[in-house]
């Protein structure tokens, strides 16, 4: 059976939640493979809104196994609160429908404190983090001092891990003017939350390999967007994990041959939250119009998103890096009513034309977009469920995007509602 990876192909907020939810009706397992609760996925199902951060989008569908993989960093207190919130909306979360990898690293309270303290004191260039401790937790993972889910099951191991972490963090905190961590209080809090987390703990790598051998379909769910990837994003204004499709296998414990189709989620325009370069950003009425029509406010932070025209250069680049087989184009309806629409086809860097975004941050900031203009449309595309429902100019726009990014459109989304989707290519087709 085919297994599908869903990744954001811009700076995140592309509408992955809806697409994952739509695809999950065909999947048996939905697995989150990276990121933390800085991710924000909004699902609209029969007019009801579900906002998820740590939980995989598949939890709102009955009869599916949702997995939090080892590539995720997990705040246990946030997860318990999120489960309770979803439960209040009528979605029951049990160990039969949710599984957490035993080797998943934990985000602890001091990670968030460190994250916020650094951002507050960074007068040179703020990164624009959510302050939720995701970056410091990944640092501890690489530094071999993180506490993992399995450690919660053994009191002696837990204390050893805490002591190792505090040697490092208390020294950091002293330099930032923060007081030492209360060891006993932290251990008490971890012991208290342990039963709520351990009931979901499992050897995810083993379970997923068995599911795969049994012919079950796995949907790998990524967070953020490829341009925030720690290696291939607009560094240093990036997240702290690998976001691209190659991380999907590593982030749950499967081999790369488990991936059969990579679906990149792409908005019909471009947005970004936080700091960093953004070549097609619009500081004018068109930018405001995109933001208002698209309701561009961060699910997690509430921050207004920066808006701009579609950047084919960036999407072509992320399609190559993630090996994207097809894209799901979202929010086409936001462009309804524009007389003309611009598409970025290249960059001018000090007089030199580039067909890719350079790596150096200084060069990225000096790239100015080269545009081509296409005809807009006055008819509404909202809620369209077939190509025949779309105005001719909208179809031409989609086809031009395919040409420029060198990747076909597999799905087209025309509203936040699950069923307002045009399927061109079935990612789960064998």
C-alpha positions as CSV (number, residue, x, y, z in Angstrom):
1,X,0.0,0.0,0.0
2,X,1.1,3.6,-0.7
3,X,2.3,5.8,2.2
4,X,2.1,9.5,1.9
5,X,4.2,12.4,3.4
6,X,2.6,15.8,3.7
7,X,5.0,18.7,4.1
8,X,4.5,22.5,3.9
9,X,6.4,23.9,0.9
10,X,6.5,27.5,2.0
11,X,7.0,29.1,5.4
12,X,4.2,27.1,7.1
13,X,0.5,28.0,7.5
14,X,-0.2,26.6,4.1
15,X,-3.4,24.7,5.2
16,X,-1.8,21.3,6.0
17,X,-4.4,20.6,8.7
18,X,-7.3,20.4,6.3
19,X,-5.4,18.4,3.7
20,X,-4.1,15.9,6.3
21,X,-7.7,15.6,7.6
22,X,-9.0,15.1,4.1
23,X,-6.4,12.5,3.3
24,X,-6.8,10.7,6.6
25,X,-10.1,9.2,5.5
26,X,-7.9,7.0,3.2
27,X,-5.2,6.3,5.8
28,X,-5.0,3.8,8.7
29,X,-2.3,5.7,10.6
30,X,-1.5,9.4,10.8
31,X,2.0,10.1,12.2
32,X,3.5,13.4,13.3
33,X,7.3,13.2,12.6
34,X,8.8,16.5,13.7
35,X,8.2,19.9,15.4
36,X,6.5,20.7,18.6
37,X,3.4,22.5,19.8
38,X,4.5,25.6,18.0
39,X,2.7,24.1,15.1
40,X,-0.9,25.2,14.6
41,X,-3.4,23.2,12.5
42,X,-6.9,24.4,12.2
43,X,-9.5,21.9,11.0
44,X,-13.1,22.9,9.9
45,X,-15.4,19.9,9.9
46,X,-19.1,20.4,9.4
47,X,-18.8,24.0,10.5
48,X,-17.0,23.1,13.7
49,X,-13.5,24.4,14.3
50,X,-10.7,22.3,15.9
51,X,-7.3,23.8,16.7
52,X,-4.5,21.4,17.2
53,X,-0.9,22.0,18.2
54,X,0.8,18.7,19.4
55,X,-1.9,16.2,18.4
56,X,-1.8,14.8,14.9
57,X,-4.7,16.0,12.7
58,X,-6.0,12.5,12.4
59,X,-7.4,12.4,16.0
60,X,-10.6,14.0,14.9
61,X,-11.4,11.0,12.7
62,X,-12.7,7.9,14.4
63,X,-11.0,4.5,13.8
64,X,-7.6,5.9,13.0
65,X,-4.3,5.5,14.9
66,X,-2.6,8.8,15.5
67,X,1.1,8.7,16.3
68,X,3.5,11.3,17.8
69,X,6.9,10.2,16.6
70,X,10.4,10.5,18.1
71,X,11.2,13.4,15.8
72,X,8.7,15.6,17.7
73,X,9.6,17.4,20.9
74,X,6.7,17.1,23.3
75,X,5.5,19.3,26.2
76,X,3.6,16.8,28.4
77,X,1.5,19.4,30.2
78,X,0.4,21.1,27.0
79,X,-0.5,17.7,25.5
80,X,-2.7,16.7,28.5
81,X,-4.4,20.1,28.3
82,X,-4.9,19.8,24.5
83,X,-6.4,16.3,24.9
84,X,-8.8,17.6,27.5
85,X,-9.8,20.5,25.2
86,X,-10.5,18.2,22.3
87,X,-12.4,15.8,24.6
88,X,-14.7,18.7,25.5
89,X,-15.4,19.1,21.8
90,X,-16.6,15.5,21.7
91,X,-13.4,13.8,20.5
92,X,-12.3,11.0,22.8
93,X,-8.6,10.4,23.0
94,X,-7.6,6.9,24.3
95,X,-4.4,4.8,24.0
96,X,-6.2,2.9,21.2
97,X,-6.2,6.0,19.0
98,X,-3.1,7.8,20.2
99,X,0.4,6.5,20.5
100,X,3.6,8.4,21.6
101,X,7.1,7.1,20.8
102,X,9.0,6.0,23.9
103,X,12.0,7.9,22.7
104,X,10.2,11.2,22.2
105,X,12.1,14.1,23.9
106,X,10.2,16.2,26.4
107,X,9.9,20.0,26.5
108,X,10.3,21.0,30.2
109,X,9.3,24.4,31.8
110,X,12.8,25.6,31.8
111,X,13.1,25.2,28.0
112,X,10.3,27.8,27.5
113,X,11.9,30.1,30.1
114,X,15.3,29.9,28.3
115,X,13.6,30.4,24.9
116,X,11.9,33.6,26.0
117,X,14.9,35.0,27.9
118,X,17.1,34.6,24.9
119,X,14.6,36.2,22.5
120,X,14.2,39.2,24.9
121,X,17.9,39.8,25.2
122,X,18.7,39.2,21.5
123,X,19.1,42.9,20.4
124,X,21.1,42.0,17.3
125,X,18.5,40.0,15.3
126,X,15.4,38.4,16.9
127,X,14.5,35.0,15.4
128,X,10.8,35.4,16.1
129,X,10.3,32.1,18.0
130,X,7.0,31.3,19.7
131,X,8.8,31.1,23.0
132,X,7.5,27.6,23.7
133,X,10.8,25.9,24.3
134,X,11.0,23.9,21.1
135,X,14.6,25.1,20.1
136,X,16.1,24.5,23.6
137,X,14.6,21.0,23.8
138,X,16.1,20.1,20.4
139,X,19.4,21.5,21.7
140,X,19.2,19.2,24.7
141,X,18.4,16.2,22.4
142,X,21.6,16.8,20.4
143,X,23.5,17.5,23.6
144,X,22.4,14.1,25.0
145,X,20.8,15.6,28.2
146,X,17.1,15.6,27.2
147,X,14.5,13.6,29.2
148,X,12.5,11.2,27.0
149,X,9.1,9.7,27.5
150,X,10.6,6.3,28.6
151,X,12.5,8.0,31.4
152,X,9.3,8.8,33.1
153,X,8.8,5.2,33.9
154,X,11.8,4.8,36.2
155,X,12.4,7.1,39.2
156,X,16.2,6.6,39.4
157,X,16.7,7.2,35.7
158,X,14.5,10.3,35.8
159,X,16.5,11.8,38.6
160,X,19.7,11.1,36.8
161,X,18.5,12.7,33.6
162,X,17.2,15.8,35.5
163,X,20.5,16.2,37.3
164,X,22.4,16.1,34.0
165,X,20.1,18.7,32.5
166,X,20.3,21.0,35.4
167,X,24.1,21.1,35.4
168,X,23.9,22.6,31.9
169,X,20.8,24.8,32.3
170,X,21.6,26.4,35.7
171,X,24.9,27.7,34.2
172,X,23.0,29.1,31.3
173,X,20.4,30.7,33.5
174,X,23.0,32.4,35.6
175,X,24.4,34.1,32.6
176,X,20.9,35.3,31.6
177,X,20.1,36.5,35.1
178,X,17.6,33.8,35.9
179,X,17.5,31.9,39.2
180,X,18.4,28.2,39.5
181,X,15.8,25.5,38.7
182,X,14.0,24.0,41.6
183,X,15.0,20.3,41.2
184,X,12.6,18.8,43.7
185,X,9.6,20.7,42.3
186,X,10.5,19.7,38.7
187,X,10.9,16.0,39.6
188,X,7.6,16.1,41.5
189,X,5.8,17.7,38.5
190,X,7.3,15.0,36.2
191,X,6.2,12.2,38.4
192,X,2.7,13.7,38.6
193,X,2.3,13.9,34.8
194,X,4.0,10.6,34.1
195,X,0.9,8.4,34.3
196,X,-1.0,10.7,31.9
197,X,1.8,10.3,29.3
198,X,3.0,6.8,29.8
199,X,-0.4,5.3,29.0
200,X,0.1,6.4,25.4
201,X,3.8,5.3,25.2
202,X,4.8,2.6,22.8
203,X,7.7,1.4,20.6
204,X,6.3,3.3,17.6
205,X,9.1,2.1,15.2
206,X,8.0,-1.5,15.9
207,X,4.3,-0.8,15.6
208,X,4.6,1.1,12.3
209,X,6.9,-1.4,10.7
210,X,4.3,-4.1,11.6
211,X,1.5,-1.9,10.2
212,X,3.4,-1.4,7.0
213,X,4.0,-5.2,6.6
214,X,0.3,-5.7,7.1
215,X,-0.5,-3.4,4.2
216,X,-1.8,-0.5,6.3
217,X,-1.6,3.0,4.8
218,X,0.5,5.5,6.7
219,X,0.1,9.3,6.4
220,X,3.1,11.2,7.6
221,X,2.2,14.7,8.9
222,X,4.8,17.5,9.0
223,X,4.7,20.8,10.8
224,X,5.8,24.2,9.8
225,X,7.1,24.6,6.2
226,X,10.2,23.7,4.2
227,X,11.5,27.2,4.2
228,X,11.8,26.9,8.0
229,X,13.9,23.8,7.8
230,X,17.0,24.0,10.0
231,X,19.3,23.1,7.0
232,X,17.5,24.4,3.9
233,X,15.4,27.2,5.3
234,X,16.1,30.9,5.6
235,X,18.7,30.4,8.3
236,X,18.8,31.6,11.1
237,X,15.1,32.5,10.9
238,X,14.1,28.9,10.9
239,X,12.7,26.2,13.2
240,X,14.9,23.8,15.1
241,X,14.2,20.6,13.2
242,X,14.3,19.2,9.7
243,X,11.0,19.9,8.1
244,X,11.5,18.4,4.7
245,X,10.2,15.0,3.6
246,X,13.4,13.1,4.3
247,X,12.7,13.6,8.0
248,X,9.5,11.6,7.9
249,X,11.1,8.2,8.0
250,X,13.7,9.2,10.6
251,X,11.1,10.9,12.8
252,X,9.0,7.8,13.3
253,X,11.5,4.9,12.9
254,X,10.9,3.7,9.4
255,X,13.3,3.3,6.4
256,X,13.1,5.7,3.5
257,X,11.6,3.0,1.3
258,X,8.4,3.4,3.3
259,X,7.6,6.7,1.5
260,X,5.8,6.4,-1.8
261,X,4.4,9.9,-2.4
262,X,5.3,13.3,-1.2
263,X,2.6,15.9,-1.2
264,X,3.7,19.6,-0.8
265,X,1.1,22.0,0.6
266,X,1.3,25.4,-1.1
267,X,-0.8,28.5,-0.8
268,X,-1.9,30.3,-4.0
269,X,0.0,33.3,-2.6
270,X,2.8,33.5,0.1
271,X,2.7,34.3,3.8
272,X,5.2,34.3,6.6
273,X,5.1,34.8,10.4
274,X,8.0,36.3,12.3
275,X,11.3,37.6,11.2
276,X,13.5,36.8,8.1
277,X,13.7,37.5,4.4
278,X,10.5,37.5,2.3
279,X,11.2,38.6,-1.3
280,X,7.6,39.0,-2.5
281,X,6.2,40.7,0.7
282,X,3.7,43.4,0.0
283,X,3.5,46.5,2.2
284,X,0.5,47.9,0.4
285,X,-3.2,47.6,-0.2
286,X,-2.8,44.3,-2.1
287,X,-0.9,42.8,0.9
288,X,-3.6,44.0,3.3
289,X,-6.3,42.6,1.0
290,X,-4.6,39.2,1.0
291,X,-4.3,39.2,4.8
292,X,-7.9,40.2,5.4
293,X,-9.5,37.8,2.9
294,X,-7.2,35.0,3.9
295,X,-7.7,35.7,7.7
296,X,-3.9,35.6,8.0
297,X,-3.3,35.4,11.8
298,X,-1.1,32.7,13.4
299,X,-3.1,29.8,15.0
300,X,-0.5,29.6,17.8
301,X,0.7,33.2,18.2
302,X,-2.2,35.2,16.9
303,X,0.4,37.3,15.1
304,X,-0.6,38.9,11.8
305,X,1.1,37.1,8.9
306,X,3.1,38.9,6.4
307,X,1.6,38.5,2.9
308,X,2.9,38.6,-0.7
309,X,2.5,37.2,-4.2
310,X,3.2,33.6,-5.1
311,X,6.9,32.9,-5.3
312,X,7.5,30.2,-7.8
313,X,11.3,30.3,-7.3
314,X,10.9,29.3,-3.6
315,X,8.3,26.6,-4.3
316,X,10.3,25.1,-7.1
317,X,13.3,24.9,-4.7
318,X,11.3,23.2,-1.9
319,X,9.8,20.8,-4.4
320,X,13.3,19.7,-5.4
321,X,14.6,19.4,-1.9
322,X,11.7,17.4,-0.6
323,X,11.2,15.3,-3.7
324,X,7.6,16.5,-4.0
325,X,5.5,14.4,-6.4
326,X,2.5,16.8,-6.4
327,X,1.2,19.9,-4.6
328,X,-2.0,20.7,-2.9
329,X,-2.8,24.3,-3.8
330,X,-4.8,26.0,-1.1
331,X,-6.7,29.3,-0.6
332,X,-7.2,29.9,-4.3
333,X,-10.4,31.7,-3.4
334,X,-8.4,34.5,-1.6
335,X,-7.3,35.7,-5.0
336,X,-10.9,36.2,-6.2
337,X,-11.5,39.7,-7.5
338,X,-8.0,40.7,-8.3
339,X,-7.8,42.2,-11.8
340,X,-4.2,41.2,-12.2
341,X,-2.1,38.8,-10.2
342,X,1.7,38.7,-10.0
343,X,3.9,35.6,-9.8
344,X,7.6,35.8,-8.9
345,X,9.6,33.9,-11.6
346,X,13.2,34.9,-10.5
347,X,15.3,37.3,-8.4
348,X,17.5,40.2,-9.2
349,X,20.6,40.1,-7.0
350,X,22.7,43.2,-7.6
351,X,22.0,43.0,-11.4
352,X,22.4,39.2,-11.6
353,X,19.3,37.1,-12.4
354,X,18.9,34.1,-10.1
355,X,16.5,31.1,-10.4
356,X,17.0,30.1,-6.8
357,X,17.2,31.7,-3.3
358,X,20.9,31.9,-2.3
359,X,22.1,30.5,1.0
360,X,23.8,33.5,2.5
361,X,21.4,35.6,4.6
362,X,22.8,38.9,3.3
363,X,22.3,37.8,-0.3
364,X,18.7,36.7,0.5
365,X,17.9,40.1,2.0
366,X,19.0,41.8,-1.2
367,X,17.0,39.6,-3.6
368,X,14.3,41.6,-5.4
369,X,11.5,39.7,-7.2
370,X,11.1,39.5,-11.0
371,X,7.4,39.3,-11.7
372,X,5.1,38.3,-14.5
373,X,1.5,39.4,-14.5
374,X,-1.4,37.1,-15.2
375,X,-5.1,37.9,-15.7
376,X,-7.2,37.7,-12.5
377,X,-10.9,36.7,-12.3
378,X,-14.0,38.3,-10.9
379,X,-16.1,35.1,-10.3
380,X,-15.9,33.3,-6.9
381,X,-13.9,30.1,-6.7
382,X,-14.9,29.5,-3.0
383,X,-16.4,26.0,-2.5
384,X,-15.5,24.8,-6.0
385,X,-15.3,21.0,-6.2
386,X,-14.4,20.4,-9.9
387,X,-12.4,22.1,-12.6
388,X,-15.7,23.0,-14.3
389,X,-16.6,25.2,-11.3
390,X,-13.5,27.4,-11.8
391,X,-13.3,30.4,-14.0
392,X,-11.0,30.1,-17.0
393,X,-8.5,32.6,-15.7
394,X,-8.2,30.7,-12.4
395,X,-7.4,27.5,-14.3
396,X,-4.8,29.3,-16.3
397,X,-3.2,30.6,-13.1
398,X,-3.0,27.1,-11.7
399,X,-1.5,25.7,-14.9
400,X,1.1,28.5,-15.0
401,X,2.1,27.7,-11.4
402,X,2.6,24.1,-12.4
403,X,4.9,25.1,-15.2
404,X,7.0,27.4,-13.1
405,X,7.5,25.1,-10.1
406,X,7.9,22.1,-12.4
407,X,5.5,20.0,-10.3
408,X,1.9,19.1,-11.0
409,X,-1.1,20.1,-8.8
410,X,-2.5,16.9,-7.2
411,X,-5.2,18.6,-5.1
412,X,-6.9,22.0,-5.1
413,X,-8.5,23.5,-2.0
414,X,-11.1,26.2,-2.3
415,X,-12.2,26.8,1.3
416,X,-11.4,25.6,4.8
417,X,-14.3,23.1,4.6
418,X,-13.1,19.5,4.2
419,X,-15.1,18.6,1.1
420,X,-14.3,21.8,-0.9
421,X,-11.4,20.0,-2.5
422,X,-10.7,19.1,-6.2
423,X,-8.7,15.8,-6.4
424,X,-6.5,15.6,-9.5
425,X,-4.1,12.8,-8.5
426,X,-4.7,10.4,-5.6
427,X,-1.6,10.4,-3.5
428,X,-2.6,7.0,-2.0
429,X,-3.0,5.3,-5.4
430,X,-0.8,2.2,-5.6
